[in-house]
Amino acid sequence: MQKQINGIKNRKNEGISADCLKVIAMVTMVIDHTGAVLFPQQELWRVIGRIAFPIYVWLLIMGFVHTSSVQRYIGRMAVFSLISEIPFDLALAGTICTFRWQNVFWTLTISLLMLAALKKVLDQMQDERAGGRGNIVLKTALIILLTMALSEWLHFDYGAAGPALAAVFYFYARYQRPSLLTGFCLFCLAFLMDPVLNGNAGSTLAWYYAVASISSECFGILAIPVISRYNGIRKWKRGKYFFYLFYPLHLLILYGLAMVR
């Protein structure tokens, strides 16, 4: 994995920095939420907004790889999950509290927990006492599937597909496979697990919504060429909390605008 990361860092005079990726993700996220809150009948806003989530997940993976403390990273994400919940509910559900849909920080937090568990298991592959490759594959699959199921059952944004994308992007960062494009396609297909995990496999309507989710999220493929040009450079280290606070703040602003329309 370090070889892959070093290869990224060596492209310092080309590509796109982490700072630039954050700005792209923020701008497209604002476009997405503006459409959802203020212009729900205009699909173009949401189409452009599909670019944001894959970029945020990639940045999460890079943050996980380079953090000096996974525990503090997870704790920070959990805190902002709590801070963001009321603004999220107000802007996108029109109520101060709902358990039917939780903000994306929860998705990223549970994905971080999954990544920590995956790293521990995958690092054992070089240890002969790990019980063999088959045992590692089984543990890896169980960790990913359990995280996907929890994300779906707890109604985290993107459901089971969120942790699925984090897993395949982590495998790419660690092993350079599957490709980012293949990983994104697996992310889209993960929406088909929604009816199964929710116990609605016999519902035609549930499958319709799953396919509709794929038809919407597929536009996120536009993020893959951007992510593939990531060069590992990060300069705005002191402003990291701005990027965290931006999420609940922009939701509150959109809620305020919706109230005065």
C-alpha positions as CSV (number, residue, x, y, z in Angstrom):
1,M,0.0,0.0,0.0
2,Q,2.8,2.4,0.8
3,K,4.2,1.9,-2.7
4,Q,0.9,3.0,-4.1
5,I,0.7,6.1,-1.9
6,N,4.3,7.0,-2.7
7,G,3.5,6.7,-6.4
8,I,0.7,9.3,-5.9
9,K,3.0,11.6,-4.0
10,N,5.6,11.5,-6.7
11,R,3.2,13.3,-9.1
12,K,3.7,16.7,-7.4
13,N,3.8,18.8,-10.5
14,E,0.7,17.4,-12.1
15,G,-2.8,16.3,-11.2
16,I,-5.3,17.6,-8.6
17,S,-4.5,18.3,-5.0
18,A,-6.6,17.2,-2.0
19,D,-7.5,20.9,-1.5
20,C,-8.8,21.2,-5.0
21,L,-10.8,17.9,-4.6
22,K,-12.4,19.3,-1.4
23,V,-13.4,22.5,-3.2
24,I,-14.9,20.5,-6.1
25,A,-16.8,18.2,-3.6
26,M,-18.1,21.2,-1.7
27,V,-19.3,23.1,-4.7
28,T,-21.1,20.1,-6.2
29,M,-22.6,19.2,-2.8
30,V,-24.0,22.7,-2.5
31,I,-25.4,22.4,-6.0
32,D,-27.0,19.1,-5.1
33,H,-28.5,20.3,-1.9
34,T,-29.7,23.6,-3.4
35,G,-31.6,21.5,-6.0
36,A,-33.0,19.2,-3.3
37,V,-34.2,22.0,-1.0
38,L,-35.0,24.9,-3.3
39,F,-35.6,23.4,-6.8
40,P,-36.7,19.8,-6.3
41,Q,-38.4,19.6,-9.7
42,Q,-35.2,20.5,-11.6
43,E,-33.1,17.3,-11.9
44,L,-30.0,18.9,-13.3
45,W,-29.0,20.2,-9.9
46,R,-29.0,16.6,-8.5
47,V,-27.2,15.2,-11.5
48,I,-24.3,17.6,-11.0
49,G,-24.4,16.9,-7.2
50,R,-23.8,13.2,-7.8
51,I,-20.1,14.1,-8.2
52,A,-19.6,15.0,-4.6
53,F,-20.0,11.7,-2.7
54,P,-17.4,9.7,-4.5
55,I,-14.9,12.5,-4.0
56,Y,-15.7,12.7,-0.3
57,V,-15.2,9.0,0.0
58,W,-11.9,9.1,-1.7
59,L,-10.8,11.9,0.6
60,L,-11.9,9.8,3.6
61,I,-9.7,7.0,2.4
62,M,-6.7,9.3,2.0
63,G,-7.4,10.7,5.4
64,F,-7.6,7.2,6.9
65,V,-4.3,6.2,5.2
66,H,-2.4,9.3,6.4
67,T,-4.0,10.0,9.8
68,S,-1.7,9.9,12.9
69,S,-4.6,8.6,15.0
70,V,-7.5,6.6,13.6
71,Q,-9.3,6.9,17.0
72,R,-9.3,10.7,16.9
73,Y,-10.3,10.7,13.2
74,I,-13.3,8.5,14.0
75,G,-14.2,10.6,17.1
76,R,-14.1,13.8,15.0
77,M,-16.4,12.4,12.4
78,A,-18.8,11.1,15.0
79,V,-18.9,14.6,16.7
80,F,-19.8,16.3,13.4
81,S,-22.3,13.6,12.6
82,L,-24.2,14.7,15.8
83,I,-23.7,18.4,15.0
84,S,-25.0,18.0,11.4
85,E,-28.1,16.0,12.2
86,I,-30.5,18.8,13.1
87,P,-29.4,21.0,10.1
88,F,-29.7,18.0,7.8
89,D,-33.2,17.1,9.1
90,L,-34.4,20.7,8.8
91,A,-33.1,21.3,5.3
92,L,-33.9,17.9,3.7
93,A,-36.8,16.6,5.8
94,G,-38.4,19.8,7.0
95,T,-38.4,18.7,10.6
96,I,-36.1,19.2,13.6
97,C,-35.7,15.4,14.1
98,T,-36.4,12.4,12.0
99,F,-34.9,8.9,12.2
100,R,-36.0,8.0,8.6
101,W,-32.8,9.4,7.1
102,Q,-29.5,10.3,8.7
103,N,-26.8,12.7,7.4
104,V,-23.8,11.6,5.4
105,F,-21.4,12.1,8.2
106,W,-22.8,9.0,9.8
107,T,-22.1,7.1,6.6
108,L,-18.5,8.3,6.6
109,T,-18.1,7.5,10.3
110,I,-19.3,3.9,10.0
111,S,-17.1,3.5,6.9
112,L,-14.1,4.6,9.0
113,L,-14.9,2.0,11.6
114,M,-15.1,-0.6,8.8
115,L,-11.7,0.6,7.3
116,A,-10.1,0.2,10.7
117,A,-11.3,-3.3,11.0
118,L,-10.4,-4.1,7.4
119,K,-6.8,-2.8,7.8
120,K,-6.3,-5.0,10.9
121,V,-7.5,-8.1,9.1
122,L,-5.7,-7.4,5.8
123,D,-2.4,-6.7,7.7
124,Q,-2.6,-10.2,9.0
125,M,-2.2,-11.6,5.4
126,Q,1.6,-11.5,6.0
127,D,1.2,-13.3,9.3
128,E,1.3,-17.1,8.9
129,R,-0.8,-17.4,12.1
130,A,-3.7,-15.6,10.5
131,G,-5.3,-18.9,9.4
132,G,-4.8,-18.7,5.7
133,R,-6.0,-16.5,2.8
134,G,-9.5,-18.1,2.8
135,N,-10.0,-17.1,6.4
136,I,-8.9,-13.5,5.6
137,V,-11.3,-13.3,2.6
138,L,-14.2,-14.5,4.8
139,K,-13.4,-12.0,7.6
140,T,-13.1,-9.2,5.0
141,A,-16.4,-10.1,3.4
142,L,-18.2,-10.3,6.7
143,I,-16.9,-6.9,7.9
144,I,-18.0,-5.2,4.7
145,L,-21.4,-6.9,4.6
146,L,-22.1,-6.2,8.3
147,T,-21.2,-2.5,7.8
148,M,-23.4,-2.3,4.7
149,A,-26.3,-3.8,6.6
150,L,-25.9,-1.5,9.6
151,S,-25.7,1.6,7.3
152,E,-29.0,0.5,5.7
153,W,-30.8,-0.5,8.8
154,L,-29.8,2.8,10.6
155,H,-31.0,4.8,7.5
156,F,-27.6,6.4,6.9
157,D,-27.4,8.5,3.7
158,Y,-26.6,6.2,0.7
159,G,-27.5,3.2,2.8
160,A,-25.5,0.0,2.1
161,A,-23.9,1.6,-1.0
162,G,-21.9,4.1,1.1
163,P,-19.6,1.6,2.9
164,A,-19.4,-0.4,-0.3
165,L,-17.8,2.5,-2.1
166,A,-15.4,3.1,0.8
167,A,-14.4,-0.5,0.8
168,V,-13.6,-0.7,-3.0
169,F,-11.8,2.6,-2.9
170,Y,-9.7,1.4,0.0
171,F,-8.8,-1.8,-1.9
172,Y,-7.7,0.4,-4.8
173,A,-5.6,2.6,-2.6
174,R,-4.0,-0.5,-1.0
175,Y,-3.7,-2.9,-3.9
176,Q,-4.4,-0.8,-7.0
177,R,-7.4,-3.0,-7.8
178,P,-10.2,-3.1,-8.5
179,S,-10.0,0.0,-10.7
180,L,-11.7,3.2,-9.6
181,L,-14.2,2.7,-12.4
182,T,-15.0,-0.9,-11.5
183,G,-15.3,0.2,-7.9
184,F,-17.8,2.9,-8.8
185,C,-19.9,0.4,-10.8
186,L,-19.9,-1.9,-7.7
187,F,-21.1,1.1,-5.7
188,C,-24.1,1.6,-8.0
189,L,-24.9,-2.1,-8.0
190,A,-24.9,-2.1,-4.2
191,F,-28.2,-0.2,-4.2
192,L,-29.8,-3.4,-5.3
193,M,-29.1,-4.7,-1.9
194,D,-31.5,-2.2,-0.3
195,P,-34.7,-4.3,-0.8
196,V,-33.0,-7.4,0.5
197,L,-31.5,-5.8,3.6
198,N,-34.8,-4.1,4.4
199,G,-36.8,-7.3,4.0
200,N,-38.7,-5.9,0.9
201,A,-37.3,-8.4,-1.6
202,G,-40.9,-9.3,-2.6
203,S,-41.9,-5.6,-3.2
204,T,-41.9,-4.4,-6.8
205,L,-41.9,-0.8,-5.5
206,A,-38.8,-1.4,-3.4
207,W,-36.9,-2.7,-6.5
208,Y,-38.2,0.3,-8.5
209,Y,-36.7,2.7,-6.0
210,A,-33.4,0.7,-6.0
211,V,-33.1,0.9,-9.8
212,A,-34.1,4.6,-9.6
213,S,-31.3,5.2,-7.2
214,I,-28.8,3.5,-9.6
215,S,-30.1,5.7,-12.5
216,S,-29.5,8.8,-10.4
217,E,-26.2,7.8,-8.7
218,C,-24.6,6.6,-12.0
219,F,-23.9,10.3,-12.9
220,G,-21.3,10.2,-10.1
221,I,-19.1,8.5,-12.6
222,L,-18.0,12.0,-13.6
223,A,-16.0,12.1,-10.4
224,I,-13.8,9.2,-11.4
225,P,-11.6,11.1,-13.9
226,V,-11.2,13.8,-11.2
227,I,-10.2,11.4,-8.5
228,S,-7.8,9.6,-10.8
229,R,-5.8,12.7,-11.1
230,Y,-5.2,13.1,-7.3
231,N,-1.6,13.9,-6.6
232,G,-1.4,13.6,-2.9
233,I,-0.7,17.2,-2.2
234,R,-2.4,18.9,0.7
235,K,-1.6,22.5,1.8
236,W,-4.6,23.8,3.7
237,K,-3.9,21.7,6.9
238,R,-5.0,24.5,9.3
239,G,-8.4,24.9,7.7
240,K,-9.6,21.3,8.1
241,Y,-12.3,22.2,10.5
242,F,-13.8,24.6,8.0
243,F,-14.5,21.7,5.7
244,Y,-16.3,19.9,8.5
245,L,-18.3,22.9,9.6
246,F,-19.3,23.8,6.0
247,Y,-21.6,20.8,5.8
248,P,-24.1,21.8,8.7
249,L,-23.7,25.5,8.0
250,H,-24.7,25.3,4.3
251,L,-27.7,23.2,5.2
252,L,-28.8,25.8,7.8
253,I,-28.5,28.5,5.2
254,L,-30.5,26.5,2.6
255,Y,-33.2,25.9,5.2
256,G,-33.3,29.6,6.0
257,L,-33.7,30.4,2.3
258,A,-36.4,27.9,1.9
259,M,-38.3,29.5,4.8
260,V,-38.2,33.0,3.3
261,R,-39.2,32.0,-0.3
